[in-house]
């Protein structure tokens, strides 16, 4: 059975209960492949990233390892994220450090910038994470 079919079936079976957001369903799928994912995400989603939520990490992982348009978590994507988790965390922490060096707080980028919606702000940060992460994997450093 394809993932989309399984999700459709899950949503139908759950129709009598509390409606689930797509991000909650996606997180459940990720946890099937990586049981400690939620715990690991919780360690990142503090301080500057406290208001981001698991969806930010999942969408960033999809941008790095999968197809962000389809937003399906496959076993391959889950394993890529799990196996590269330390590099992923480093990219987020280093991004935070770089932005602080420019006098920009990560949360401010998302919450306080009038001309950016939260969605656009998070997409900008996901793109920066992707550039930083890919550069970091090449030579273990990042240069603007």
Number of C-alpha atoms within 10 A of each C-alpha: 5 6 12 11 10 11 16 11 12 13 17 12 10 12 11 8 9 7 11 12 10 14 16 13 15 20 18 16 19 24 16 13 17 17 12 13 19 14 11 14 18 14 12 18 17 12 10 14 19 14 14 17 15 20 15 20 19 23 23 23 25 21 17 21 18 19 15 15 9 9 16 20 26 18 14 12 20 23 16 15 23 18 11 12 16 11 16 24 18 15 23 23 16 16 19 20 15 16 14 12 10 9 9 13 18 24 18 11 19 22 15 13 12 9 8 14 14 16 10 13 19 21 16 15 19 20 14 16 25 20 14 21 23 17 15 17 14 9 8 10 10 17 6 4
